[in-house]
Amino acid sequence: MEMMKKGEWLDVHVPNEWKDIRIETLLTNTWQVPRGLLHELRTKKGVILDGKALPWNTVLQPGQRLSLHLFRPEEDQLVPDYMNIEPVYEDDHLLIVNKPFAMDTHPNEPGQTGTLANRVAYHFLCEGISTKVRHIHRLDRDTTGGVLFAKHPLAGAIMDRMLQERKISRTYIAFVEGICKQNKGIIDAPIGRDRHHPIRRRVSTSGQHALTRFKVLHRFPKSQITLMEFNLETGRTHQIRVHMSYQGHPLVGDLLYGGKNHLLGRQALHAAHISLDHPLSGESIHVPIPWPLDLLELQNRLS
Protein backbone atom coordinates (compact mmCIF):
# COMPACT_ATOMS: atom_id res chain seq x y z
CA MET A 1 0.00 0.00 0.00
CA GLU A 2 1.35 3.44 -0.94
CA MET A 3 1.03 6.01 1.82
CA MET A 4 2.86 9.16 2.89
CA LYS A 5 2.83 11.52 5.84
CA LYS A 6 2.10 15.12 4.83
CA GLY A 7 2.30 17.36 7.86
CA GLU A 8 -0.43 16.26 10.28
CA TRP A 9 -2.15 14.15 7.60
CA LEU A 10 -1.60 10.67 6.24
CA ASP A 11 -2.22 10.33 2.50
CA VAL A 12 -3.14 6.83 1.32
CA HIS A 13 -3.59 5.77 -2.30
CA VAL A 14 -6.59 3.44 -2.19
CA PRO A 15 -5.37 -0.08 -3.18
CA ASN A 16 -7.32 -2.63 -5.25
CA GLU A 17 -8.29 -4.66 -2.17
CA TRP A 18 -10.31 -1.69 -0.85
CA LYS A 19 -12.50 -1.52 -3.97
CA ASP A 20 -16.19 -0.93 -3.11
CA ILE A 21 -15.50 -0.69 0.66
CA ARG A 22 -17.21 2.21 2.42
CA ILE A 23 -15.04 4.69 4.29
CA GLU A 24 -16.78 3.80 7.57
CA THR A 25 -16.23 0.07 6.99
CA LEU A 26 -12.53 0.68 6.41
CA LEU A 27 -12.22 2.61 9.66
CA THR A 28 -14.41 0.43 11.88
CA ASN A 29 -13.74 -3.07 10.49
CA THR A 30 -10.42 -3.06 8.64
CA TRP A 31 -8.45 -0.79 10.99
CA GLN A 32 -10.85 -1.07 13.96
CA VAL A 33 -10.32 2.55 14.95
CA PRO A 34 -11.28 3.11 18.64
CA ARG A 35 -14.58 4.88 19.28
CA GLY A 36 -12.98 8.01 20.73
CA LEU A 37 -10.72 8.50 17.73
CA LEU A 38 -13.59 7.71 15.35
CA HIS A 39 -15.68 10.42 16.99
CA GLU A 40 -12.82 12.90 16.75
CA LEU A 41 -12.21 12.13 13.06
CA ARG A 42 -15.91 12.47 12.28
CA THR A 43 -16.62 15.69 14.19
CA LYS A 44 -13.42 17.46 13.08
CA LYS A 45 -13.66 16.33 9.44
CA GLY A 46 -10.47 14.33 9.81
CA VAL A 47 -11.17 12.03 6.83
CA ILE A 48 -10.95 13.44 3.30
CA LEU A 49 -11.34 11.63 -0.04
CA ASP A 50 -9.78 13.27 -3.10
CA GLY A 51 -9.68 16.59 -1.27
CA LYS A 52 -13.30 16.55 -0.08
CA ALA A 53 -14.90 15.70 3.27
CA LEU A 54 -17.47 13.23 1.94
CA PRO A 55 -20.07 11.18 3.87
CA TRP A 56 -18.60 8.05 5.44
CA ASN A 57 -20.92 5.79 3.46
CA THR A 58 -19.00 6.83 0.32
CA VAL A 59 -17.58 3.78 -1.50
CA LEU A 60 -13.84 3.71 -2.16
CA GLN A 61 -12.32 3.06 -5.59
CA PRO A 62 -8.71 2.10 -6.43
CA GLY A 63 -6.48 5.06 -7.16
CA GLN A 64 -8.37 7.55 -5.01
CA ARG A 65 -6.49 9.52 -2.37
CA LEU A 66 -7.71 9.04 1.20
CA SER A 67 -6.37 11.50 3.77
CA LEU A 68 -6.61 11.02 7.54
CA HIS A 69 -5.75 13.55 10.23
CA LEU A 70 -3.65 11.15 12.33
CA PHE A 71 -0.73 13.26 13.45
CA ARG A 72 -2.45 15.83 15.66
CA PRO A 73 -0.04 17.43 18.19
CA GLU A 74 -0.33 15.87 21.65
CA GLU A 75 1.09 16.90 25.00
CA ASP A 76 2.98 14.33 27.05
CA GLN A 77 3.78 14.48 30.77
CA LEU A 78 7.03 12.57 30.27
CA VAL A 79 10.22 14.48 31.01
CA PRO A 80 12.64 14.01 28.08
CA ASP A 81 16.03 12.54 28.97
CA TYR A 82 18.64 14.18 26.80
CA MET A 83 20.25 10.86 25.90
CA ASN A 84 20.31 9.01 22.61
CA ILE A 85 18.50 5.75 21.90
CA GLU A 86 19.40 2.89 19.55
CA PRO A 87 16.59 2.73 16.97
CA VAL A 88 16.59 -0.50 14.95
CA TYR A 89 13.43 0.27 12.94
CA GLU A 90 11.43 3.45 12.46
CA ASP A 91 8.82 4.90 10.12
CA ASP A 92 6.01 7.44 10.52
CA HIS A 93 3.91 5.01 12.56
CA LEU A 94 6.13 2.89 14.79
CA LEU A 95 9.54 2.76 16.41
CA ILE A 96 11.56 -0.23 17.65
CA VAL A 97 14.35 0.56 20.12
CA ASN A 98 17.12 -1.66 21.48
CA LYS A 99 16.83 -1.23 25.26
CA PRO A 100 20.03 -1.47 27.33
CA PHE A 101 20.12 -3.25 30.69
CA ALA A 102 19.72 -1.47 34.05
CA MET A 103 16.91 0.63 32.58
CA ASP A 104 13.13 0.50 33.08
CA THR A 105 10.95 0.57 30.00
CA HIS A 106 8.72 3.38 31.30
CA PRO A 107 8.23 5.51 34.45
CA ASN A 108 6.36 3.94 37.35
CA GLU A 109 5.47 7.27 38.97
CA PRO A 110 4.92 10.86 37.77
CA GLY A 111 8.09 12.80 37.07
CA GLN A 112 10.35 9.75 37.01
CA THR A 113 13.26 9.93 34.57
CA GLY A 114 16.01 7.56 33.49
CA THR A 115 13.71 5.19 31.58
CA LEU A 116 13.67 4.17 27.93
CA ALA A 117 10.42 6.09 27.44
CA ASN A 118 12.10 9.30 28.66
CA ARG A 119 14.80 8.81 26.03
CA VAL A 120 12.19 8.14 23.36
CA ALA A 121 10.50 11.43 24.37
CA TYR A 122 13.81 13.19 23.64
CA HIS A 123 14.10 11.32 20.33
CA PHE A 124 10.63 12.54 19.31
CA LEU A 125 11.57 16.06 20.39
CA CYS A 126 14.63 15.98 18.14
CA GLU A 127 12.48 14.80 15.24
CA GLY A 128 9.96 17.58 15.78
CA ILE A 129 7.21 15.09 16.67
CA SER A 130 4.62 16.24 19.23
CA THR A 131 3.09 12.97 20.36
CA LYS A 132 2.68 10.89 23.49
CA VAL A 133 5.19 8.10 24.08
CA ARG A 134 3.21 4.86 23.71
CA HIS A 135 5.06 1.63 24.53
CA ILE A 136 3.27 -1.44 23.20
CA HIS A 137 5.02 -3.91 25.50
CA ARG A 138 7.83 -3.76 28.03
CA LEU A 139 10.94 -5.61 29.18
CA ASP A 140 12.31 -6.24 32.67
CA ARG A 141 14.81 -3.67 33.89
CA ASP A 142 17.84 -5.93 33.27
CA THR A 143 16.56 -7.61 30.10
CA THR A 144 17.93 -6.08 26.91
CA GLY A 145 16.45 -5.97 23.42
CA GLY A 146 13.65 -4.68 21.24
CA VAL A 147 10.79 -2.57 22.58
CA LEU A 148 7.99 -1.42 20.27
CA PHE A 149 6.51 2.10 20.41
CA ALA A 150 3.60 3.69 18.49
CA LYS A 151 3.96 7.18 17.04
CA HIS A 152 0.26 8.14 16.88
CA PRO A 153 -3.00 7.03 18.54
CA LEU A 154 -4.27 4.82 15.69
CA ALA A 155 -1.01 2.86 15.41
CA GLY A 156 -1.05 2.47 19.19
CA ALA A 157 -4.61 1.14 19.27
CA ILE A 158 -4.01 -1.31 16.41
CA MET A 159 -0.76 -2.66 17.88
CA ASP A 160 -2.26 -2.96 21.38
CA ARG A 161 -4.93 -5.18 19.85
CA MET A 162 -2.36 -7.12 17.83
CA LEU A 163 -0.39 -7.80 21.02
CA GLN A 164 -3.51 -9.09 22.80
CA GLU A 165 -4.27 -11.33 19.82
CA ARG A 166 -0.68 -12.66 19.76
CA LYS A 167 -0.01 -11.16 16.33
CA ILE A 168 3.28 -9.58 17.39
CA SER A 169 6.00 -12.20 17.61
CA ARG A 170 8.95 -11.67 19.94
CA THR A 171 11.90 -14.06 20.01
CA TYR A 172 14.29 -14.13 22.97
CA ILE A 173 17.70 -15.67 23.51
CA ALA A 174 19.15 -16.61 26.88
CA PHE A 175 22.14 -18.36 28.40
CA VAL A 176 20.94 -20.86 31.02
CA GLU A 177 22.78 -22.89 33.63
CA GLY A 178 23.32 -26.58 32.93
CA ILE A 179 23.11 -28.58 29.72
CA CYS A 180 19.56 -28.72 28.40
CA LYS A 181 19.25 -32.19 26.83
CA GLN A 182 15.99 -31.63 24.95
CA ASN A 183 16.62 -29.88 21.61
CA LYS A 184 13.22 -28.19 21.50
CA GLY A 185 9.90 -28.34 23.28
CA ILE A 186 7.11 -26.56 25.13
CA ILE A 187 6.82 -25.57 28.78
CA ASP A 188 3.15 -25.34 29.75
CA ALA A 189 2.98 -24.33 33.42
CA PRO A 190 0.78 -21.64 35.03
CA ILE A 191 2.51 -18.70 36.70
CA GLY A 192 1.32 -16.80 39.78
CA ARG A 193 2.73 -14.50 42.44
CA ASP A 194 5.07 -15.76 45.13
CA ARG A 195 3.36 -14.98 48.45
CA HIS A 196 6.73 -14.80 50.19
CA HIS A 197 8.32 -12.23 47.88
CA PRO A 198 7.00 -8.88 46.55
CA ILE A 199 8.52 -9.25 43.06
CA ARG A 200 9.14 -12.93 42.40
CA ARG A 201 6.71 -15.16 40.48
CA ARG A 202 6.45 -18.95 40.61
CA VAL A 203 4.79 -21.87 38.88
CA SER A 204 1.44 -22.35 40.63
CA THR A 205 -1.67 -24.38 39.88
CA SER A 206 -3.74 -21.30 40.75
CA GLY A 207 -1.67 -19.04 38.47
CA GLN A 208 -2.36 -17.75 34.97
CA HIS A 209 -1.87 -19.95 31.91
CA ALA A 210 1.71 -19.62 30.61
CA LEU A 211 3.22 -21.37 27.60
CA THR A 212 6.84 -21.05 26.42
CA ARG A 213 8.34 -22.63 23.29
CA PHE A 214 12.09 -23.26 23.43
CA LYS A 215 14.92 -24.43 21.20
CA VAL A 216 18.57 -25.15 22.00
CA LEU A 217 20.95 -23.08 19.88
CA HIS A 218 24.29 -24.20 21.34
CA ARG A 219 25.66 -26.18 24.25
CA PHE A 220 28.87 -25.29 26.10
CA PRO A 221 29.81 -28.54 27.92
CA LYS A 222 32.97 -27.19 29.60
CA SER A 223 31.06 -24.34 31.25
CA GLN A 224 27.85 -26.33 31.70
CA ILE A 225 25.83 -23.58 30.00
CA THR A 226 23.26 -23.73 27.19
CA LEU A 227 22.31 -20.99 24.75
CA MET A 228 18.58 -21.15 24.03
CA GLU A 229 15.88 -19.43 21.97
CA PHE A 230 12.35 -18.74 23.26
CA ASN A 231 8.99 -17.74 21.85
CA LEU A 232 6.17 -16.81 24.20
CA GLU A 233 2.60 -17.87 23.54
CA THR A 234 1.59 -15.85 26.63
CA GLY A 235 3.09 -12.73 28.16
CA ARG A 236 3.35 -13.35 31.90
CA THR A 237 5.71 -11.36 34.11
CA HIS A 238 9.18 -12.99 34.24
CA GLN A 239 7.79 -15.90 32.17
CA ILE A 240 11.06 -17.20 30.67
CA ARG A 241 12.92 -16.73 33.96
CA VAL A 242 10.24 -18.58 35.96
CA HIS A 243 9.83 -21.41 33.48
CA MET A 244 13.57 -22.08 33.11
CA SER A 245 14.09 -21.98 36.87
CA TYR A 246 11.20 -24.45 37.19
CA GLN A 247 12.97 -26.71 34.66
CA GLY A 248 16.16 -26.64 36.72
CA HIS A 249 17.98 -24.34 34.28
CA PRO A 250 17.88 -20.81 35.74
CA LEU A 251 19.26 -18.05 33.57
CA VAL A 252 22.92 -17.16 33.97
CA GLY A 253 23.12 -14.20 36.36
CA ASP A 254 19.47 -14.44 37.46
CA LEU A 255 19.89 -14.40 41.25
CA LEU A 256 16.16 -13.83 41.83
CA TYR A 257 15.32 -17.22 40.35
CA GLY A 258 18.15 -19.38 41.62
CA GLY A 259 20.95 -18.56 39.21
CA LYS A 260 24.33 -19.21 40.83
CA ASN A 261 26.62 -18.46 37.91
CA HIS A 262 28.22 -15.02 38.26
CA LEU A 263 29.58 -14.76 34.71
CA LEU A 264 27.18 -11.85 34.16
CA GLY A 265 25.95 -9.10 36.46
CA ARG A 266 22.34 -9.51 35.30
CA GLN A 267 20.07 -12.19 33.85
CA ALA A 268 21.42 -13.27 30.45
CA LEU A 269 18.20 -12.55 28.54
CA HIS A 270 17.80 -10.55 25.31
CA ALA A 271 14.74 -9.83 23.14
CA ALA A 272 16.47 -10.63 19.86
CA HIS A 273 13.77 -10.39 17.18
CA ILE A 274 10.39 -8.72 16.60
CA SER A 275 8.02 -9.66 13.77
CA LEU A 276 4.64 -8.12 12.97
CA ASP A 277 2.42 -6.98 10.14
CA HIS A 278 2.55 -3.21 9.81
CA PRO A 279 -0.45 -1.73 11.67
CA LEU A 280 -1.62 0.30 8.65
CA SER A 281 -0.08 -1.13 5.47
CA GLY A 282 -0.14 -4.79 6.52
CA GLU A 283 3.44 -5.25 5.26
CA SER A 284 5.41 -8.00 7.04
CA ILE A 285 8.17 -6.55 9.21
CA HIS A 286 11.00 -8.70 10.61
CA VAL A 287 13.50 -6.85 12.80
CA PRO A 288 16.58 -8.51 14.35
CA ILE A 289 17.83 -6.74 17.48
CA PRO A 290 21.65 -6.58 17.89
CA TRP A 291 23.06 -8.34 20.96
CA PRO A 292 24.51 -6.12 23.70
CA LEU A 293 28.25 -6.15 24.27
CA ASP A 294 28.11 -8.10 27.56
CA LEU A 295 26.28 -11.05 25.94
CA LEU A 296 28.66 -11.05 22.97
CA GLU A 297 31.61 -11.11 25.38
CA LEU A 298 29.98 -13.92 27.37
CA GLN A 299 29.51 -16.00 24.22
CA ASN A 300 33.15 -15.43 23.25
CA ARG A 301 34.34 -16.52 26.71
CA LEU A 302 32.27 -19.70 26.51
CA SER A 303 33.31 -20.64 22.96
LOMIPA-340997 format. One line per 5 residues: their letters; for each residue z, y negated, x negated of N, C-alpha, C. Coordinates in steps of 0.05 Angstrom, whole numbers. Each point is the difference from the previous one (the first is absolute). Example, Ala and Ser with C-alpha at 12.3 -4.5 7.8 and 13.67 -1.06 7.14 Angstrom:
2
as> 156/114/-264/0/-24/18/0/-24/-18  -14/-21/7/1/-24/-16/14/-22/15
//
This chain:
303
memmk> 0/24/-17/0/-24/17/0/-25/-18  -17/-19/7/-2/-25/-16/19/-21/12  18/-9/-16/18/-21/10/8/-18/-23  8/-25/7/6/-20/-20/20/-20/10  19/-7/-17/20/-20/7/-13/-28/-4
kgewl> 2/-17/20/-9/-27/-1/22/-19/9  15/-10/-19/23/-16/6/21/16/15  8/-9/24/20/15/16/-13/21/18  -27/3/-2/-14/18/18/-11/24/-15  -3/22/14/-13/24/-10/-27/3/15
dvhvp> -22/-1/-14/-26/4/11/-8/29/-3  -7/13/22/-9/28/0/-27/3/12  -19/12/-14/-26/7/11/3/26/16  -5/-2/26/4/22/18/-17/24/-9  13/23/-7/-16/24/-9/-11/15/24
newkd> -17/20/-6/-13/16/21/20/15/17  22/9/-12/20/16/15/15/-16/21  -2/-27/-1/13/-16/20/-19/-7/23  -24/10/0/-19/-7/21/11/6/28  -2/-19/18/8/2/28/30/2/4
iriet> 16/-6/-21/29/-1/3/8/-29/7  18/-3/20/9/-26/7/19/-11/-22  1/-26/-2/18/-13/-19/29/10/4  9/0/25/27/8/6/6/29/-8  -20/17/4/3/29/-7/2/3/-31
lltnt> -16/-16/-14/2/0/-29/28/-7/-9  11/-21/11/26/-10/-9/23/18/9  -1/10/25/23/15/10/-2/30/-7  -24/12/-1/-2/28/-5/-7/7/-29  -21/-13/-10/-9/6/-28/20/-9/-21
wqvpr> 8/-25/2/19/-11/-20/29/1/10  4/4/26/26/0/12/17/-24/-8  -11/-23/4/14/-25/-7/26/-2/17  22/-7/-12/26/-2/15/-2/-21/22  16/3/20/-1/-18/24/3/-29/-8
gllhe> 20/-5/-17/6/-28/-7/-24/-13/-14  -13/14/-18/-23/-11/-14/-24/-2/19  -3/19/18/-21/-1/21/3/-26/17  24/-5/8/6/-23/17/-7/-26/-16  7/0/-25/-5/-24/-17/-30/-4/-3
lrtkk> -15/22/-5/-29/-3/-4/-13/-9/26  10/10/23/-12/-7/25/5/-30/8  25/-8/-2/8/-27/8/-11/-22/-18  -2/7/-26/-9/-20/-20/-30/3/-7  -14/15/17/-29/4/-5/-6/9/-29
gvild> 15/21/-7/-2/10/-28/-21/22/-4  -17/5/21/-21/19/-3/-26/-13/9  -20/-1/-18/-25/-14/5/-23/19/-6  -20/1/17/-24/16/-3/-24/-18/-3  -13/2/-23/-24/-16/-5/6/-30/5
gkalp> 24/-9/-9/7/-28/2/10/-9/26  4/18/20/9/-8/26/25/16/8  19/-13/13/23/14/11/-7/11/27  -9/25/0/-10/13/24/22/17/14  -3/7/25/19/17/13/3/27/-15
wntvl> 24/12/1/5/24/-15/-13/25/12  -12/-3/24/-15/23/10/-29/0/-9  -7/-19/-18/-27/-2/-11/-5/25/-17  -24/12/3/-7/24/-14/-12/-7/-27  9/14/-21/-10/-5/-27/-27/14/-5
qpgqr> -16/-13/-17/-26/12/-9/-2/-2/-30  -12/21/-13/-3/0/-29/-13/-25/-10  10/-11/-22/-11/-23/-12/13/-26/8  16/0/22/14/-24/7/22/-6/-19  9/-25/0/22/-8/-18/25/-5/16
lslhl> 20/16/-5/26/-2/13/20/-13/-19  12/-21/9/19/-15/-17/28/1/13  20/7/-17/28/2/9/17/-19/-17  18/-14/14/19/-18/-14/24/16/-10  -3/14/-22/21/18/-10/17/-12/-21
frpee> -9/-21/-14/14/-9/-23/14/-27/5  15/-1/22/15/-24/7/23/-3/-21  5/-24/-9/23/-5/-18/26/9/12  17/13/-15/26/10/9/21/-9/-21  24/-6/10/22/-6/-18/15/26/-5
dqlvp> 10/2/-25/16/23/-8/26/-9/-12  22/14/7/26/-8/-11/5/11/-28  -18/16/-10/3/12/-27/-2/-22/-21  18/2/-20/-1/-19/-22/-19/12/-21  -21/-14/-8/-18/12/-20/13/3/-27
dymni> -4/22/-13/8/4/-28/-24/-6/-17  4/-18/-19/-23/-9/-16/-5/20/-22  -7/25/8/-6/22/-18/-25/14/10  -16/10/-19/-25/13/8/5/28/11  -19/9/15/0/28/10/-23/15/-13
epvye> -2/26/5/-22/16/-10/-16/10/24  -19/-16/10/-17/9/22/-19/23/-9  -2/21/16/-19/21/-7/-23/1/21  4/-14/23/-21/-2/19/6/-25/17  -20/-16/6/4/-23/17/-26/-9/13
ddhll> 1/-6/26/-22/-14/14/13/-20/19  -15/-10/19/10/-21/18/21/11/19  4/26/2/16/12/21/25/15/-10  -3/11/-24/23/16/-11/2/-2/-30  24/7/-9/6/-2/-29/17/24/-7
ivnkp> -8/14/-22/16/22/-11/10/-9/-28  26/2/-3/13/-9/-25/15/23/-13  -2/1/-27/15/20/-15/28/-10/-6  20/11/14/27/-9/-3/13/11/-25  13/-17/-16/16/10/-23/26/12/9
famdt> 14/14/-18/27/10/8/21/-22/-3  24/6/10/22/-20/1/-7/-24/16  -15/4/22/-7/-22/18/-2/10/29  14/-14/18/-2/7/28/-28/-8/11  -8/13/21/-26/-6/12/1/-27/14
hpnep> 23/-5/14/2/-25/17/29/-8/0  6/-25/8/28/-9/1/15/15/22  26/4/-4/17/12/20/18/-20/14  -1/-25/-9/15/-21/13/-14/-27/-5  4/-19/18/-14/-26/-2/5/-14/-27
gqtgt> -21/-10/-12/2/-15/-25/0/17/-25  0/26/3/-1/18/-23/-26/-3/-15  1/1/-26/-24/-2/-17/0/25/-19  -20/1/-17/-1/22/-19/-13/25/10  -12/-1/24/-13/23/12/-31/-2/-3
lanrv> -13/22/5/-29/1/-1/-12/-20/20  12/-1/24/-10/-18/21/1/-29/-9  21/-8/-15/2/-27/-10/-23/-6/-19  -7/20/-16/-22/-4/-19/-27/-2/15  -3/16/21/-24/-1/16/-2/-27/14
ayhfl> 23/-12/8/-1/-27/12/-11/-20/-20  8/3/-25/-11/-18/-21/-30/5/-4  -8/26/1/-28/7/-3/-17/-13/22  10/1/25/-14/-13/22/-1/-30/-3  22/-12/-10/1/-28/-5/-22/-9/-20
cegis> -3/16/-21/-20/-6/-21/-28/3/12  -4/17/19/-26/4/12/-6/-20/23  20/-17/6/-3/-19/22/1/13/27  14/23/3/2/14/25/27/-6/13  0/-11/24/25/-6/15/4/22/20
tkvrh> 13/21/-8/5/23/18/27/12/-6  11/14/19/25/15/-5/-6/24/-18  20/8/-15/-2/24/-17/7/24/17  -19/18/5/4/23/18/-3/25/-17  22/13/-7/-2/26/-13/-4/22/21
ihrld> -18/19/-5/-5/21/20/19/24/-5  8/4/-24/19/21/-6/16/-10/-25  19/16/-9/16/-9/-23/5/24/-18  10/-7/-24/8/20/-20/29/-5/-8  13/21/-8/27/-3/-11/0/-20/-24
rdttg> 23/-12/-5/2/-20/-21/-11/11/-27  7/24/-8/-9/11/-26/-24/18/1  -13/1/23/-26/14/2/-22/-20/-5  -19/7/-17/-23/-17/-6/-24/7/18  -20/-17/0/-26/7/12/-9/-18/22
gvlfa> -20/9/15/-14/-16/19/15/-7/25  0/-26/7/12/-10/25/-22/-16/14  -3/5/26/-22/-12/16/11/-23/16  -15/-23/-1/7/-24/15/-24/-8/17  6/-12/23/-20/-12/18/-1/-30/-5
khpla> -25/-11/3/-3/-29/-5/-4/-16/25  1/12/24/0/-15/25/11/18/22  8/-11/22/14/15/21/-16/24/10  -26/-2/4/-15/23/11/-1/23/-19  -5/-6/-26/0/22/-20/28/13/-1
gaimd> 21/-16/2/27/11/0/5/18/23  -8/-8/24/4/16/24/-15/26/-1  -25/-1/-9/-17/24/-2/12/19/-21  8/-10/-23/10/18/-21/27/11/6  17/-15/15/26/10/9/-5/25/18
rmlqe> -20/-3/18/-6/23/18/-12/23/-16  -17/-6/-19/-11/21/-17/21/16/-15  21/-15/-10/21/13/-14/16/19/18  6/-10/25/14/17/19/-16/25/7  -26/-3/1/-18/23/7/-8/16/-24
rkisr> 12/-4/-23/-5/14/-24/-29/-2/-9  -12/-23/3/-27/-5/-8/-3/-15/-26  23/-5/-13/1/-11/-27/12/21/-18  -16/9/-18/8/22/-18/11/-11/-26  24/9/-8/12/-9/-25/6/25/-17
tyiaf> -9/1/-24/4/22/-18/19/-9/-22  21/17/-5/19/-6/-21/-1/20/-22  8/-9/-24/4/19/-22/29/-2/-9  11/22/-10/28/-1/-10/3/21/-21  18/-6/-19/9/20/-20/26/11/11
vegic> 2/27/2/24/12/11/13/19/-21  26/4/3/14/18/-19/-6/29/7  -3/16/-21/-5/29/4/-30/5/2  -7/26/-1/-28/9/3/-4/9/28  -16/-14/15/-6/7/28/-21/23/-1
kqnkg> 7/23/9/-17/24/-2/-23/0/21  5/-11/23/-20/0/21/-20/-23/-5  -26/7/-1/-21/-19/-6/-3/-22/21  3/7/25/-2/-19/22/14/11/24  7/-18/18/15/10/24/9/-23/17
iidap> 17/6/20/11/-19/19/30/3/1  14/-22/0/29/-1/5/4/-12/27  10/16/18/5/-8/28/30/2/5  14/-22/-4/29/0/2/10/-28/10  14/-1/23/9/-25/11/19/-15/-18
igrdr> -2/-27/1/16/-17/-17/17/-19/17  26/-1/-7/19/-18/14/17/-15/-21  18/-16/10/18/-15/-18/22/18/-11  9/-6/-23/23/13/-12/25/-15/8  17/13/15/24/-13/11/19/-10/-22
hhpir> -3/12/-24/19/-6/-22/-11/-21/-19  -24/-11/6/-11/-19/-18/-16/-21/16  2/-26/-6/-13/-20/16/-30/-1/-3  -11/10/-22/-29/-2/-5/-14/27/1  14/20/-10/-13/27/-4/-8/13/27
rrvst> -22/14/-1/-8/17/23/2/29/-9  -2/18/20/2/29/-6/-15/16/21  -7/24/-7/-12/18/19/21/8/20  -6/-3/26/20/5/21/-15/10/25  12/20/13/-12/11/24/-1/-21/23
sgqha> 18/-20/-1/0/-21/20/-16/-24/-9  -14/1/-23/-16/-22/-10/-27/-2/14  -16/-20/-10/-27/-4/10/-19/19/-14  -21/8/15/-21/17/-11/-12/-13/-25  -3/16/-21/-11/-10/-25/-16/22/-13
ltrfk> -26/-6/-6/-18/19/-11/-14/-11/-25  2/14/-22/-12/-9/-26/-19/21/-10  -24/-8/-7/-19/19/-13/1/-6/-30  0/22/-16/2/-4/-29/-21/17/-14  -6/-8/-25/-18/15/-17/9/-5/-29
vlhrf> 0/21/-16/7/-2/-28/-24/-10/-16  3/-21/-15/-21/-10/-17/1/10/-29  25/2/-10/3/10/-28/29/9/-4  3/21/-16/26/10/-7/5/-5/-30  24/-9/-7/8/-4/-27/23/19/-7
pksqi> -7/25/-8/20/21/-4/22/-8/-21  -8/-13/-22/20/-6/-20/22/-19/10  -8/-19/17/19/-19/11/11/8/27  -10/22/11/8/10/26/-3/-23/21  -24/-11/1/-7/-21/18/-27/6/12
tlmef> -4/-8/26/-25/5/14/-10/-27/11  -26/-5/-4/-13/-23/12/-13/8/26  7/-13/22/-8/8/26/-13/-23/16  -16/8/20/-13/-19/18/11/5/29  4/-22/15/11/3/27/-15/-17/20
nletg> -3/11/24/-10/-14/23/20/3/23  7/-22/13/20/0/21/-13/1/27  8/19/16/-8/1/28/19/-16/18  23/-6/-11/20/-18/13/9/-20/-20  13/-21/9/8/-21/-19/30/-6/1
rthqi> 16/21/-6/29/-3/0/10/-13/-26  22/-14/2/12/-13/-23/6/21/-22  -8/-5/-24/5/17/-24/-12/28/4  -21/3/16/-9/27/8/-6/18/-23  -16/-9/-19/-8/17/-23/25/6/-17
rvhms> 17/-19/-4/24/4/-16/19/20/12  4/-2/27/17/19/14/-12/28/0  -25/2/7/-12/26/1/-1/15/-27  -6/-15/-21/-1/14/-26/28/7/-10  20/-17/6/27/8/-7/9/25/16
yqghp> -8/1/25/6/23/17/-13/25/-11  -23/-3/-13/-15/23/-11/11/8/-28  19/-15/-10/11/6/-26/-15/-13/-23  -17/-19/7/-16/-14/-21/2/-30/4  24/-12/-5/3/-29/3/-19/-15/-18
lvgdl> -7/-24/7/-18/-16/-16/14/-8/-26  -16/0/-22/10/-10/-25/12/-28/3  24/-4/-9/12/-27/2/13/-7/26  -1/18/20/10/-6/27/29/9/2  19/-17/-10/28/7/-1/12/2/28
lyggk> -11/-14/19/11/1/28/-4/27/12  -20/14/-8/-6/26/13/2/24/-20  17/-3/-20/6/23/-17/-16/2/-25  -17/-20/-6/-15/1/-25/19/-3/-24  -4/17/-20/18/-1/-24/-16/-7/-25
nhllg> -26/-1/3/-17/-7/-23/-1/-30/-4  7/-10/-24/1/-29/-4/-24/-10/-16  -23/14/2/-24/-9/-14/-10/-26/11  8/-7/24/-9/-25/13/24/-14/14  0/-26/0/22/-15/11/-2/-5/30
rqalh> -17/15/13/-4/-2/29/-12/26/10  -3/4/26/-14/24/10/-30/-2/-8  -10/23/-10/-28/0/-9/-19/5/23  -3/-21/17/-16/2/24/-19/-24/2  -25/5/5/-21/-21/1/-19/5/23
aahis> -4/-21/17/-20/2/21/-28/-5/-12  -15/21/-4/-23/0/-18/-27/-4/13  0/1/27/-26/-2/14/4/-8/29  -16/-18/10/0/-8/28/-28/3/11  -3/14/23/-26/2/14/4/-8/29
ldhpl> -20/-15/10/0/-8/28/-27/-9/8  -5/0/26/-24/-13/11/6/-30/4  -18/-17/-9/5/-29/2/7/-7/29  21/-17/4/9/-5/27/-20/-14/18  -20/-14/-11/-20/-13/16/-28/13/-2
sgesi> -8/5/-25/-28/11/-3/-1/30/3  22/14/-4/0/29/2/-9/13/-26  -7/-15/-20/-9/11/-26/23/16/-13  -7/23/-12/20/16/-14/7/-13/-27  26/-3/-4/10/-13/-24/18/20/-15
hvpip> -6/5/-25/16/18/-17/8/-15/-25  26/-5/-3/10/-17/-22/20/15/-18  -8/7/-25/19/11/-19/18/-22/-11  25/7/-4/20/-20/-10/7/7/-28  -5/-17/-20/6/7/-28/29/7/-4
wpldl> 5/20/-18/27/8/-6/14/-22/-16  26/-3/3/15/-20/-16/3/12/-29  6/-18/-18/2/7/-28/22/21/-5  23/-1/14/21/19/-6/-8/29/7  -15/3/22/-9/27/7/-22/10/-18
lelqn> -17/-18/-10/-21/8/-19/14/9/-26  20/-15/-9/15/7/-24/14/27/3  12/4/24/13/25/5/-19/24/-1  -24/-3/12/-20/21/-1/-8/6/-29  -3/-21/-16/-8/4/-28/22/14/-16
rls> 25/-6/6/22/13/-14/1/30/8  -7/6/24/2/28/10/-24/17/-10  -22/-13/-4/-25/15/-7/1/11/-28
//
